[in-house]
Amino acid sequence: MKMRDFENLVASVTYKPGWEFYIQENPWQLIDNEERVLRADAINQVVIEPGMVEKWTKAQAIEFLRHRIMLAEEHEMQEFFKVGGVQMYDPHPELKSRSITAA
């Protein structure tokens, strides 16, 4: 699949209200190697490496997009699922281990 075809496929995806799917140049990439970032609803982003998309069939690209939605939904469930007001799953355990100290 050519990158242009993948971009068109992504542009045609709809999911829940408020979700957007688009491809942009990687804003954090300092070296221009044509990396693209797939963003879904701003909670999920995936770097699409050069040459990755070209190896996919349309069915594989659709499965990739479906899988990314599933990961984003799982992440949201982990953030907001609580029992008795207690968060049961933490999608950001690494943030709890960080401490800020005054210099």
N, C-alpha and C positions, 0 to 999 in steps of 0.2 A: 504494500500500500504506500502510495506517495504521501509525503507530509501534507500536501494541499488537500488530498482526499481525506486524510485524518482530520484536518482542520474543519472541513465541511461536515464530516460525521459528528464531530464534537459540537459544532454549531447547531446541529439538528436535534441534539439530545434535550429532552425535557424530563423533569422529575417532579419534585414537590414545589409548591409556590415559594418563591424567594431564592430558589437555587439557580445559579447560572453556571454554565460550562463554557470555558473559552481557553484559548491558548495565547500565551504572550511570550515575548522574549524573556529570558531569565534575568530579572532585574539585579540579581546579586552576582551574576557571572561577569568576571573582569575580562576574561579572554573570550573573544567572539568565536565560538565553535558551533554556532547555530543550535545551542540548547534551547529547548522550549519548556515552558512550565504549563502544565494542565492544572487549572484551578477549578475547584468545585465549591461554590458557596463560601469561599474564603476560609473555610475550616480545613480544607484538604488541598494540598498541592503536591504535585508529583513532577519531578524533573524527567522529561522525556529526552533521553540521550540521543545524540546523533546516530542515525542508522538503526535505531530500535524499531521505529514504526515501519520502516521499509521491509522488515522481515515478517510483518503481520499480514494475515488475511483480514478481510472485513469482519468476519466472525470473531477472530481473535481480538481485534480492536474493540468490538462491542463487549466482549467478555472482560477485557481490561477495564473499560469504563464502568461496567456493572460491579466489578470487584472493588473499584475505588469508592463507589457509592456505599457499598456494604461496609468498608473500613471506616468511612466517615460516620455512618450511622452507629456503628459499634462504639466509636469514640464518644459520640454524643450520649449514648446510653450510659457509658461508664461515668461520664461527668455528672449526669443528672439523676441516675437511679439511686434512690435512698430508701432505707428501711428505718423507720423511727427517727427520721432526720439525719441518719448517719450514711455517708457515702460508702457504698459497698465496694466499688471498684474505682481505682484511680488511674486515669490514662496519663497522668503526669507525675509519676512517683519521683522522677529526677528533680522536680522543683522543690519537693519537701526536704531534700538533702542539702539544698543550697542555703547558706546563711549569709546575711549581709552584715558586715562589720564596719564600724566607723573607722576611718583612717586617722 
